[in-house]
Amino acid sequence: MSQPVAPILSVNHLRVGFRKRGVETTAVHDVSLTVDRGEIVGLVGESGSGKSLTCRAALRLMPRGGRVTAGSVHVDGRDVLDMSNGELRALRAHTIGMIFQDPFTSLNPTLRIGRQLVETLRVNAGIADHAAHDRAVELLGQVEIPDPAARLRVYPHELSGGMRQRVMLALAIAANPRLLIADEPTTALDVSTQAQVLALIKRLREESGMSVLLVSHDFGVISAMCDRVVVMYGGFVVESGTIAQVYSAPRHPYTRALLDAVPDLTIPQPGYRRPTIQGPPLGTVAYQGGCPFEPRCRFARPECRHVDMSLPGRDDAHLSACPFVDASHVADIAAAVPTGGRQ
C-alpha cells in the first residue's frame, strides 16, 4: 500500500509575536493550513488578519522584531524553523518562489530588468552569463511580456504596474519552484490587468504542476482561482474547506459577512448598499480571548467569549471555529440569535 504524499506546505498551530521595548505582542495566534502538491489554496481575510505574516513564516522572512513563538512550518517535508542559513537560501532559491504585494518596492530601481533576472539565474540556478541572458528572455516571454529582449534593457520605472508584476513573477519562477506564494499579486492593478496576471499564474501552475498559496482580500479572485480556501481573522483560521463548501454554506459568521459584502451587480434597486462588517477589526482592539470576531458578530452570544479557536488537524472536511452556527441554517440564524458583542 502506497504512503500518502506529504503536503508541499504544512503550517501547524503557528504563533508569531513582536517584541518591542520589552513588551510581547501576538499578531498570529494559531494558524494551521496545508497546501497539497499541484493545488491552489486561497488565504483570505481583511487587512491585518495575519495572512502575509503566515506566508513570511514559510520563508522565515519575519519583519524586524517579529519571530515565530510557537508551532511549526514544514516545506516539502522539511522543518523551516530548524534550517541553517545555507539551507534557507537553498529553499528560497529552488523550492519556494514569492511575489510580494508591491513589485515597485521589490525590484531594484537602479538596475535594469535584465541585470536583475540574470543575477537571480546565476545565483539561484547556477547558470552562466550568456545562458542566463537567453533564459531571462525566455522567462519574460513565458510571462507574456511583449518584445522580451528589449524589455531586459529597461528600468523598473519604465514599466507599467502590470508589467512589473509580470517581471516579479518571472523572478519567482526562474528556478522552477515547487511552491509559489503570491501575496496580493494584483494590488493597485486595474481590473483587466488583474485578470491577466491571475490567468497567467493559473496557466503557469497548469503547465508546471507547481502549488500556489494565493493571498487575497477578494473573495471573487479566490473563487475564480482556487481549489480550497482558508479564511483568517485576527491571527486565527476561522474556516477552511473547498471553494464549493465555503461558498454554498459558510459556517463561520465572519466568512458569511465577507461573502455578503461582495458587490452584486445583478441587484437592480437604486441606492442599494451591500451590508458591511460593523466595528473596528481586531488589529485595533486588544484580543481578550474566545472568538476574536465576537465584538463585531451579529450572531454573538456570551459563550463566544470562551470558544476554543483551535481547528482540528489535517482534515478534508469543511472546518469552522464557530460551534454555534450550523451550516444548515446559517442563512436565517439571525432571527434566532440576538445581536451581541462586548460593550
Sequence and secondary structure as in RCSB ss.txt:
>XXXX:A:sequence
MSQPVAPILSVNHLRVGFRKRGVETTAVHDVSLTVDRGEIVGLVGESGSGKSLTCRAALRLMPRGGRVTAGSVHV
DGRDVLDMSNGELRALRAHTIGMIFQDPFTSLNPTLRIGRQLVETLRVNAGIADHAAHDRAVELLGQVEIPDPAA
RLRVYPHELSGGMRQRVMLALAIAANPRLLIADEPTTALDVSTQAQVLALIKRLREESGMSVLLVSHDFGVISAM
CDRVVVMYGGFVVESGTIAQVYSAPRHPYTRALLDAVPDLTIPQPGYRRPTIQGPPLGTVAYQGGCPFEPRCRFA
RPECRHVDMSLPGRDDAHLSACPFVDASHVADIAAAVPTGGRQ
>XXXX:A:secstr
       SEEEEEEEEEEEETTEEEEEEEEEEEEE TT EEEEE  TTSSHHHHHHHHHT   TTEEEEEEEEEE
TTEEGGG  HHHHHHIIIIIEEEE S HHHHS TTS HHHHHHHHHHHHH   HHHHHHHHHHHHHHTT SSHHH
HTTS GGGS HHHHHHHHHHHHTTT  SEEEEESTTTT  HHHHHHHHHHHHHHHHHH  EEEEEES HHHHHHH
 SEEEEEETTEEEEEEEHHHHHHS  SHHHHHHHHTS  TT   TT       S  GGGS   SS TTGGG TT 
 GGGGG      SS SS EES SS  GGGTTTGGGTS      
